């Protein structure tokens, strides 16, 4: 997934032992970027071409390691989507809820920053075969720092692969 407001940005020197030069690198954490892993289930209705999907997951974005430390932005995700199926095409949308979003900043301050739970929505379009679905999903969500008026937009677009067992 890619997108969202920048939460953290690092610039660092890359020194290669034995070589007379160094270069500069960067690493950042964005509110919408990361990898996501889900477990859940879906129910396909017999008389109408709709499918209801409920999932529980974990989403994380990690910075590049700097001095053996890294920063992460993690959250637990709960999603509820309703799909319309036409042959092998699946169109859907629904609600996404991110619980306990936390930025664990380990490179500079060593502190953790908590956000309020966030509720958003998503739109999904893709291919659905017998046991596999591949789709592109657009998600709109906003994170608010706990007890602060500061916000970070988490809009993102991502590629999803769903495997049914």
C-alpha positions as CSV (number, residue, x, y, z in Angstrom):
1,X,0.0,0.0,0.0
2,X,1.2,3.5,-0.7
3,X,0.0,6.9,0.3
4,X,-0.8,9.0,3.4
5,X,0.8,11.9,5.1
6,X,4.4,11.7,6.2
7,X,4.7,10.9,10.0
8,X,8.5,10.6,10.2
9,X,11.5,11.3,7.8
10,X,15.1,10.4,8.4
11,X,18.2,11.4,6.5
12,X,21.4,9.5,7.2
13,X,24.9,8.9,5.9
14,X,25.8,5.5,4.4
15,X,29.5,4.8,5.1
16,X,31.0,1.9,3.3
17,X,34.1,0.5,5.1
18,X,37.2,0.4,3.0
19,X,35.9,2.9,0.5
20,X,36.9,6.6,0.6
21,X,33.4,8.0,0.1
22,X,30.0,8.0,1.7
23,X,26.5,8.6,0.4
24,X,23.2,9.9,1.9
25,X,20.1,7.8,2.4
26,X,16.5,8.6,3.5
27,X,13.8,6.7,5.2
28,X,10.3,7.7,6.1
29,X,7.0,6.5,7.6
30,X,3.7,7.5,6.0
31,X,0.3,7.1,7.6
32,X,-1.2,5.0,4.7
33,X,1.8,2.9,3.6
34,X,2.7,-0.6,4.8
35,X,2.0,-4.3,4.6
36,X,-1.2,-5.9,5.9
37,X,-2.1,-9.4,6.9
38,X,-5.7,-10.5,7.4
39,X,-7.7,-13.4,8.7
40,X,-11.5,-13.5,8.2
41,X,-14.4,-15.0,6.4
42,X,-16.9,-14.3,3.8
43,X,-20.5,-15.3,3.1
44,X,-21.9,-15.5,-0.4
45,X,-25.7,-15.2,-0.6
46,X,-27.4,-17.9,-2.8
47,X,-30.2,-15.9,-4.3
48,X,-28.4,-12.6,-4.9
49,X,-24.9,-11.8,-6.3
50,X,-23.6,-10.3,-3.1
51,X,-20.9,-11.4,-0.7
52,X,-20.2,-10.1,2.8
53,X,-16.6,-10.2,4.1
54,X,-15.4,-9.6,7.7
55,X,-11.7,-9.5,8.5
56,X,-9.3,-8.9,11.4
57,X,-5.8,-7.9,10.6
58,X,-2.5,-6.2,11.4
59,X,-1.0,-3.4,9.4
60,X,2.6,-2.2,9.8
61,X,5.1,0.1,8.1
62,X,8.7,-0.1,9.0
63,X,11.5,2.4,8.4
64,X,14.9,1.3,7.1
65,X,17.3,0.2,9.8
66,X,19.6,3.0,11.0
67,X,22.2,2.1,13.6
68,X,20.4,-1.2,14.3
69,X,17.2,0.7,15.1
70,X,13.9,1.1,13.2
71,X,10.7,2.9,13.6
72,X,7.3,1.3,13.0
73,X,3.7,2.5,12.6
74,X,1.4,-0.4,13.6
75,X,-2.4,-0.8,14.0
76,X,-4.9,-3.6,14.3
77,X,-7.5,-3.5,11.6
78,X,-11.2,-4.6,11.5
79,X,-12.9,-4.5,8.1
80,X,-16.4,-5.1,6.9
81,X,-17.0,-5.0,3.2
82,X,-20.0,-5.8,0.9
83,X,-19.2,-7.0,-2.6
84,X,-21.3,-7.3,-5.7
85,X,-20.1,-10.2,-7.9
86,X,-20.6,-10.3,-11.7
87,X,-19.0,-13.4,-13.2
88,X,-15.3,-12.9,-12.2
89,X,-15.5,-9.2,-11.4
90,X,-15.9,-8.2,-7.7
91,X,-16.9,-4.6,-6.8
92,X,-17.3,-3.6,-3.2
93,X,-16.9,-1.1,-0.4
94,X,-17.2,-0.9,3.3
95,X,-15.9,0.3,6.6
96,X,-12.4,0.0,8.0
97,X,-11.6,0.5,11.7
98,X,-8.0,0.9,12.8
99,X,-7.5,0.1,16.5
100,X,-4.6,1.3,18.7
101,X,-2.5,3.0,15.9
102,X,0.9,3.5,17.4
103,X,4.1,5.1,16.1
104,X,7.1,3.4,17.8
105,X,9.9,5.9,17.1
106,X,13.1,4.0,18.0
107,X,15.8,5.9,16.0
108,X,15.9,9.4,17.6
109,X,13.7,9.7,20.7
110,X,12.9,6.1,21.6
111,X,9.3,7.1,22.4
112,X,5.9,5.7,21.3
113,X,3.1,8.0,20.1
114,X,-0.5,6.9,20.2
115,X,-3.4,7.9,18.0
116,X,-7.1,7.6,18.6
117,X,-8.9,4.6,17.0
118,X,-9.7,5.6,13.4
119,X,-12.8,4.8,11.3
120,X,-12.7,5.1,7.6
121,X,-14.1,3.6,4.4
122,X,-12.8,1.8,1.3
123,X,-13.7,1.0,-2.3
124,X,-12.5,-2.3,-3.9
125,X,-12.5,-3.6,-7.4
126,X,-10.9,-6.8,-8.7
127,X,-11.0,-10.3,-10.1
128,X,-12.5,-13.2,-8.1
129,X,-11.9,-16.8,-9.0
130,X,-12.9,-19.9,-7.1
131,X,-10.3,-19.6,-4.3
132,X,-8.4,-16.5,-5.1
133,X,-9.3,-12.8,-5.4
134,X,-7.0,-10.0,-6.6
135,X,-8.1,-6.5,-6.2
136,X,-7.1,-2.8,-6.0
137,X,-8.4,-1.0,-2.9
138,X,-8.7,2.7,-2.2
139,X,-8.9,3.5,1.5
140,X,-9.8,6.9,3.2
141,X,-8.9,7.2,6.9
142,X,-7.6,9.9,9.2
143,X,-5.5,9.5,12.4
144,X,-5.8,11.9,15.3
145,X,-3.1,12.1,17.9
146,X,-4.4,11.2,21.4
147,X,-5.5,14.3,23.2
148,X,-4.1,16.6,20.5
149,X,-5.7,18.6,17.6
150,X,-3.1,17.1,15.2
151,X,-4.2,14.9,12.4
152,X,-2.6,12.7,9.8
153,X,-4.3,11.6,6.6
154,X,-4.0,7.9,5.8
155,X,-5.5,7.8,2.3
156,X,-3.9,5.0,0.4
157,X,-4.2,2.6,-2.6
158,X,-3.1,-1.0,-2.4
159,X,-3.0,-4.3,-4.1
160,X,-4.8,-7.1,-2.2
161,X,-4.7,-10.8,-2.7
162,X,-7.3,-13.0,-0.9
163,X,-7.0,-16.7,-0.6
164,X,-10.0,-18.8,0.5
165,X,-9.5,-22.1,2.2
